[in-house]
Amino acid sequence: MSLNDLNSPQSYQIETTHQTLETDWLIICAGLGSTPLINELQPMVNIKPVLGQAIQIKLNDILGDMNFQPVITGEDIHIAPINSQEYWIGATLEFPDEMGKVTAQIELLEQAKKQAFSFCPELEKGEIVYTWSGKRPRPDGEPAPIIKEVPNHTNLLLATGHYRNGILLAPATALIIKDKIIENGIDF
Ligand SMILES: Cc1cc2nc3c(=O)[nH]c(=O)nc-3n(C[C@H](O)[C@H](O)[C@H](O)COP(=O)(O)OP(=O)(O)OC[C@H]3O[C@@H](n4cnc5c(N)ncnc54)[C@H](O)[C@@H]3O)c2cc1C
């Protein structure tokens, strides 16, 4: 996808692989993809990847009280129940090199696993059924998230760079963006 500022007061063109769309309002929420999209119009952000690896463990038996399965956190490692026999363990924090590249390091996942087993030894008996990694969009040089207007461009907003809390903050982000649009006279 690429963007064109049509130089009209409030119009943007979005070129996708399938079609070209025109819109009065544009909200850029493309995570790591936000940097090239917005910087072409207005150099203003640098969002870098911080990789996270996690595993899903399945046990043969129910662990603890099946009616009380809390999320357990220790030393920034979380054990999150999926159901009474399956748990997520994660996640690693892996920063990019000088070139901005980051690749998953198996030893960091091993370390995270060991930490989780140290405060919940029963998990060690389980089978790893899934290993997963993703890249968190972390703003460089400013706090996360980035929710703001783009200078010199009407009706263009950024809602990006949520780093470690994009799922948690999605509803709050949507409300802030909605308020910003309403402030400009559009009603929902
Ligand atoms: C291991 C791990 C565990 C996590 N745990 C939690 C947690 O417990 N709680 C929590 O709140 N957060 C958690 N996060 C962080 C959370 O996943 C991110 O903050 C969140 O995904 C950011 O959402 P986003 O929509 O801004 O970006 P993304 O999820 O990165 O989505 C951006 C989307 O934009 C698309 N895109 C990019 N460029 C373009 C383009 N040019 N054109 C069109 N589309 C484009 C991408 O394909 C992608 O679909 C975790 C992350 C990881 C990796």
The ligand as an ORCA input file, in Angstrom:
! r2SCAN-3c Opt
* xyz 0 1
  C       5.090    -12.266     21.859
  C       4.217    -11.062     22.005
  C       3.349    -10.964     23.068
  C       2.540     -9.849     23.209
  N       1.676     -9.782     24.272
  C       0.850     -8.718     24.393
  C      -0.096     -8.656     25.462
  O      -0.197     -9.553     26.279
  N      -0.894     -7.565     25.537
  C      -0.821     -6.538     24.648
  O      -1.568     -5.568     24.774
  N       0.064     -6.575     23.623
  C       0.904     -7.624     23.485
  N       1.818     -7.671     22.469
  C       1.985     -6.485     21.630
  C       0.915     -6.377     20.580
  O       0.898     -7.568     19.789
  C       1.229     -5.156     19.697
  O       1.316     -3.999     20.498
  C       0.117     -4.989     18.675
  O       0.071     -6.098     17.808
  C       0.297     -3.720     17.862
  O      -0.859     -3.639     17.057
  P      -0.893     -2.809     15.720
  O      -2.205     -3.107     15.080
  O      -0.539     -1.381     16.012
  O       0.306     -3.375     14.840
  P       0.436     -4.819     14.179
  O      -0.201     -5.874     15.028
  O       1.893     -4.945     13.848
  O      -0.442     -4.706     12.849
  C      -0.055     -3.848     11.816
  C      -0.747     -4.349     10.554
  O      -0.494     -3.416      9.496
  C      -0.157     -4.141      8.340
  N       0.658     -3.288      7.471
  C       1.939     -2.908      7.640
  N       2.347     -2.125      6.628
  C       1.291     -1.990      5.794
  C       1.091     -1.313      4.561
  N       2.040     -0.572      3.983
  N      -0.117     -1.421      3.976
  C      -1.112     -2.155      4.547
  N      -0.977     -2.816      5.715
  C       0.208     -2.737      6.328
  C       0.586     -5.369      8.833
  O       0.555     -6.397      7.870
  C      -0.223     -5.705     10.084
  O      -1.314     -6.518      9.758
  C       2.619     -8.788     22.278
  C       3.479     -8.902     21.176
  C       4.281    -10.015     21.044
  C       5.186    -10.117     19.846
*
